[in-house]
Amino acid sequence: MQPQRKLNKSRRVKRKEADLMGFKLIINNQGQFITELKTYPMDKIPLHFKKENAGVITAMLRECKINFTDLHDDLEKVAKNVFYS
């Protein structure tokens, strides 16, 4: 029997990419359309990113959220026009 490996939790992994925002358009098995918006937590940005990048990332996420909200509203109008016409 091999000895169990200890996990080194104090060591941080430096990642090369981060998903900051995501938008999904989903259709379920009842034919309903669902939009899903995933956003990186704003309070975690200064903790995980360099100071010179944190302001730009925050501004980009704010703009994306506005645009994705507008996209959600537009898709809702399209769905209502198609299904209720």
Order of alpha helices (4+ residues) and beta strands (2+ residues): beta-beta-alpha-alpha
